[in-house]
């Protein structure tokens, strides 16, 4: 999903990153590739992990044999050498399908495990696997809300997300206008759907879920809600819609904060791991890394 050319182009334009493609090819064609979002850090050249980009991962043409990994001669190894030769700093967030992070560790990258929750939408009734407390809330609260799909609710959803950050004494760190424009563009490209739950006696939504998708898999990408039942009610409507439209899985996009992980666990999800990997060549950049969070 997040390697789709339209998504990559939109992210690069939204955040001012020139976009490149790093690729490894042989006589049979390309074997490994990765989109690159270029960024300057003073005199240094970085391959950045932009905001709201849950996956920035090498794409492989097929399974790499373990012997090639152990001998460090796989197409992935060649791709990593090319990236670190070109950029002073590289940050990637691997797709969960890349379960072997040894090529990164052996090449001197920092490898940090991360986690996410994924719901299987191929089962007959995905909502039946949700926790009893969530299903009880839906039964008792659903009639108080109306659910709509409308990309015009994107800005309201981003405002709700900002408010959620503020409740946790955190800053989103992005202009609302930039993120709103990004969502609307991706919605026009058919890569994003915007859903909102609004109380019948109100005009402003209490919960908005912005779902990124490729027609088969989906991500709970950007979301915000007021404290209360609204998001549960919204998802109870959205998940069956996604299943009906051919979506096979919903990645809840991150389970790395205890309260967030517990919220997402209740939606019949499976815990999966992935890796944040990072290579920093220059000592000064490594010092800056200890001061500032990675991007």
C-alpha positions as CSV (number, residue, x, y, z in Angstrom):
1,X,0.0,0.0,0.0
2,X,2.6,2.6,1.1
3,X,4.9,1.8,-1.8
4,X,2.2,2.7,-4.3
5,X,3.6,5.3,-6.7
6,X,0.8,7.7,-6.0
7,X,1.2,7.5,-2.3
8,X,5.0,7.9,-2.5
9,X,4.6,10.9,-4.8
10,X,2.0,12.5,-2.6
11,X,4.1,12.1,0.6
12,X,7.2,13.5,-1.1
13,X,5.3,16.5,-2.3
14,X,3.4,17.1,1.0
15,X,6.6,17.2,3.1
16,X,9.0,18.6,0.5
17,X,11.1,15.5,0.0
18,X,12.6,14.8,-3.4
19,X,11.7,11.2,-4.3
20,X,14.1,8.7,-5.7
21,X,14.1,5.0,-6.4
22,X,17.0,2.8,-5.3
23,X,17.0,-0.5,-7.2
24,X,19.1,-3.6,-7.8
25,X,18.6,-5.4,-11.1
26,X,20.2,-8.3,-13.1
27,X,19.5,-9.9,-16.4
28,X,16.2,-11.2,-15.1
29,X,15.0,-7.7,-14.2
30,X,14.8,-5.9,-10.9
31,X,15.5,-7.9,-7.7
32,X,15.2,-5.3,-4.9
33,X,14.1,-1.7,-4.7
34,X,13.1,0.9,-2.2
35,X,11.5,4.4,-2.5
36,X,13.8,7.1,-1.0
37,X,12.6,10.4,0.5
38,X,15.6,12.7,0.4
39,X,16.2,15.2,3.2
40,X,19.1,17.4,4.2
41,X,20.4,17.5,7.7
42,X,22.8,20.4,7.5
43,X,25.6,19.3,5.2
44,X,24.4,15.7,5.4
45,X,22.2,13.8,3.0
46,X,19.5,11.6,4.5
47,X,17.0,9.0,3.3
48,X,14.2,10.0,5.6
49,X,11.1,8.2,7.1
50,X,8.4,10.9,6.6
51,X,5.6,11.6,9.0
52,X,2.5,9.4,8.6
53,X,4.4,6.7,6.7
54,X,3.9,3.5,8.6
55,X,5.8,1.3,6.1
56,X,8.9,2.3,4.2
57,X,10.4,-1.0,3.2
58,X,12.5,-2.7,0.5
59,X,10.5,-4.5,-2.2
60,X,11.8,-7.9,-3.2
61,X,11.1,-9.8,-6.3
62,X,11.0,-13.1,-4.5
63,X,12.1,-15.0,-1.4
64,X,15.8,-14.7,-0.7
65,X,17.6,-18.0,0.0
66,X,19.1,-18.1,3.4
67,X,22.5,-19.0,2.0
68,X,22.6,-15.7,0.1
69,X,21.7,-13.9,3.4
70,X,24.5,-15.8,5.3
71,X,27.0,-15.0,2.6
72,X,25.8,-11.4,2.5
73,X,25.4,-11.5,-1.3
74,X,21.7,-11.2,-1.6
75,X,19.9,-8.5,-3.6
76,X,18.9,-7.0,-0.3
77,X,22.5,-6.7,0.8
78,X,23.4,-5.0,-2.4
79,X,20.5,-2.6,-2.0
80,X,21.6,-1.7,1.6
81,X,25.2,-1.1,0.5
82,X,24.0,1.2,-2.2
83,X,21.8,3.2,0.3
84,X,24.6,3.6,2.9
85,X,27.1,4.5,0.2
86,X,24.8,7.3,-1.1
87,X,23.2,8.6,2.2
88,X,24.7,9.7,5.5
89,X,21.6,8.5,7.3
90,X,18.9,6.0,6.2
91,X,15.8,5.2,8.1
92,X,13.3,2.4,7.0
93,X,10.3,0.9,8.7
94,X,10.0,-2.7,7.4
95,X,6.9,-4.4,6.2
96,X,5.9,-7.2,8.6
97,X,6.5,-9.7,5.8
98,X,10.3,-9.1,6.3
99,X,10.8,-11.2,9.3
100,X,14.6,-11.7,9.0
101,X,16.4,-8.5,10.0
102,X,19.9,-10.0,10.1
103,X,21.0,-8.4,6.8
104,X,20.5,-5.0,8.4
105,X,22.1,-6.0,11.7
106,X,25.1,-7.6,10.0
107,X,25.6,-4.4,7.9
108,X,25.8,-2.2,11.0
109,X,22.2,-0.9,11.1
110,X,20.4,-0.4,14.3
111,X,17.4,-2.8,14.4
112,X,14.5,-1.9,16.8
113,X,11.5,-4.3,17.1
114,X,8.1,-2.7,16.7
115,X,4.6,-4.2,16.9
116,X,1.2,-3.8,15.3
117,X,-2.3,-5.4,15.5
118,X,-3.9,-6.8,12.3
119,X,-7.5,-8.0,12.0
120,X,-8.4,-10.8,9.6
121,X,-11.4,-9.7,7.5
122,X,-11.7,-13.0,5.6
123,X,-13.6,-14.6,8.5
124,X,-17.4,-14.8,8.3
125,X,-18.0,-12.1,11.0
126,X,-14.9,-10.1,12.0
127,X,-16.9,-8.2,14.7
128,X,-17.8,-11.4,16.5
129,X,-14.1,-11.7,17.6
130,X,-14.1,-8.3,19.3
131,X,-14.0,-8.1,23.1
132,X,-17.3,-8.4,25.0
133,X,-16.9,-4.9,26.4
134,X,-16.6,-3.4,22.9
135,X,-19.6,-5.3,21.5
136,X,-21.7,-4.3,24.5
137,X,-20.8,-0.6,23.9
138,X,-21.8,-1.0,20.3
139,X,-25.2,-2.6,21.2
140,X,-26.0,0.1,23.6
141,X,-24.7,3.2,21.8
142,X,-25.0,2.5,18.0
143,X,-28.4,4.0,17.7
144,X,-27.2,7.4,18.9
145,X,-24.8,7.8,15.9
146,X,-25.0,8.2,12.2
147,X,-22.1,6.9,10.1
148,X,-21.1,8.5,6.8
149,X,-18.3,8.1,4.3
150,X,-17.2,11.6,3.2
151,X,-13.7,12.9,2.5
152,X,-14.8,16.3,3.6
153,X,-14.6,15.0,7.2
154,X,-10.8,14.6,6.9
155,X,-10.0,17.9,8.5
156,X,-12.4,17.2,11.4
157,X,-10.6,13.8,11.9
158,X,-7.2,15.4,12.0
159,X,-8.5,18.0,14.5
160,X,-9.8,15.1,16.7
161,X,-6.4,13.4,16.4
162,X,-4.6,16.7,17.4
163,X,-6.9,16.9,20.5
164,X,-6.0,13.3,21.4
165,X,-2.3,14.2,21.2
166,X,-2.9,17.3,23.4
167,X,-4.7,15.2,26.0
168,X,-1.4,13.1,26.3
169,X,0.7,16.3,26.4
170,X,2.2,15.5,23.0
171,X,2.4,17.5,19.8
172,X,1.4,16.1,16.4
173,X,4.2,18.2,14.8
174,X,2.4,18.7,11.5
175,X,0.3,21.6,10.2
176,X,-3.3,20.5,9.9
177,X,-3.6,22.1,6.5
178,X,-0.7,20.0,5.2
179,X,-2.2,16.7,6.4
180,X,-5.7,17.6,5.3
181,X,-4.4,18.3,1.8
182,X,-2.5,15.1,1.7
183,X,-5.6,13.0,2.8
184,X,-7.8,14.7,0.2
185,X,-5.3,14.1,-2.6
186,X,-5.0,10.4,-1.7
187,X,-8.8,10.1,-1.5
188,X,-9.0,11.5,-5.0
189,X,-6.5,8.9,-6.1
190,X,-8.6,6.2,-4.6
191,X,-6.1,5.2,-1.9
192,X,-7.9,6.6,1.1
193,X,-11.4,6.4,2.5
194,X,-12.8,8.7,5.2
195,X,-15.4,7.6,7.7
196,X,-17.1,9.6,10.4
197,X,-19.5,8.9,13.3
198,X,-21.7,11.8,14.4
199,X,-24.3,12.0,17.2
200,X,-27.8,12.4,15.8
201,X,-28.2,15.7,17.7
202,X,-24.9,17.2,16.6
203,X,-23.2,18.4,13.4
204,X,-19.6,17.7,14.2
205,X,-18.3,14.1,14.3
206,X,-17.1,12.5,17.5
207,X,-14.9,10.0,15.6
208,X,-13.2,9.9,12.3
209,X,-11.2,7.0,10.8
210,X,-9.1,7.6,7.7
211,X,-8.4,4.3,6.1
212,X,-5.6,3.8,3.6
213,X,-6.0,0.8,1.3
214,X,-4.8,-0.8,-1.9
215,X,-8.1,-2.6,-2.7
216,X,-7.0,-5.7,-0.8
217,X,-5.3,-4.7,2.5
218,X,-6.2,-1.7,4.6
219,X,-4.6,0.4,7.3
220,X,-6.2,2.3,10.2
221,X,-4.0,5.1,9.1
222,X,-5.1,8.4,10.7
223,X,-7.8,8.5,13.3
224,X,-9.2,10.6,16.1
225,X,-12.1,10.6,18.5
226,X,-13.6,12.2,21.6
227,X,-13.3,10.0,24.7
228,X,-16.3,7.7,24.7
229,X,-18.0,5.1,22.5
230,X,-17.8,6.8,19.1
231,X,-14.8,5.1,17.6
232,X,-16.1,1.6,18.5
233,X,-19.4,2.4,16.9
234,X,-17.7,3.7,13.8
235,X,-15.5,0.7,13.4
236,X,-18.4,-1.7,13.8
237,X,-19.8,-0.1,10.7
238,X,-16.6,0.4,8.8
239,X,-15.1,-3.1,9.1
240,X,-18.1,-4.9,7.5
241,X,-18.0,-2.3,4.7
242,X,-14.3,-3.0,4.1
243,X,-14.9,-6.8,4.1
244,X,-17.8,-6.4,1.6
245,X,-15.6,-4.3,-0.7
246,X,-12.9,-7.1,-0.9
247,X,-10.5,-5.9,1.9
248,X,-8.9,-9.0,3.5
249,X,-7.1,-7.5,6.4
250,X,-7.0,-4.3,8.5
251,X,-3.7,-3.3,10.0
252,X,-4.3,-1.0,13.0
253,X,-0.9,0.6,12.4
254,X,1.1,0.4,15.6
255,X,0.9,-1.2,19.0
256,X,3.9,0.4,20.6
257,X,2.3,2.4,23.4
258,X,0.5,0.3,26.2
259,X,-2.8,2.2,26.1
260,X,-2.9,2.2,22.3
261,X,-2.0,-1.5,22.1
262,X,-4.8,-2.4,24.6
263,X,-7.4,-0.4,22.6
264,X,-6.4,-2.2,19.4
265,X,-6.2,-5.6,21.0
266,X,-10.0,-5.5,21.6
267,X,-10.8,-5.6,17.9
268,X,-10.1,-9.3,17.3
269,X,-6.6,-8.6,16.1
270,X,-3.4,-10.6,15.9
271,X,-0.2,-9.1,17.2
272,X,2.6,-8.9,14.6
273,X,6.1,-7.7,14.8
274,X,8.1,-5.5,12.3
275,X,11.4,-3.6,12.5
276,X,12.5,0.0,12.5
277,X,16.0,0.0,11.0
278,X,18.5,2.8,10.8
279,X,22.0,3.4,9.6
280,X,23.9,6.6,10.5
281,X,27.3,7.0,9.1
282,X,28.7,10.2,10.5
283,X,29.5,10.5,14.2
284,X,27.9,14.0,14.4
285,X,24.6,12.6,13.2
286,X,24.8,9.9,15.8
287,X,25.1,12.6,18.5
288,X,22.1,14.4,17.0
289,X,20.2,11.1,17.1
290,X,20.6,10.9,20.9
291,X,19.1,14.4,21.2
292,X,16.3,14.2,18.6
293,X,13.8,11.4,17.8
294,X,14.5,9.7,14.4
295,X,12.8,10.9,11.2
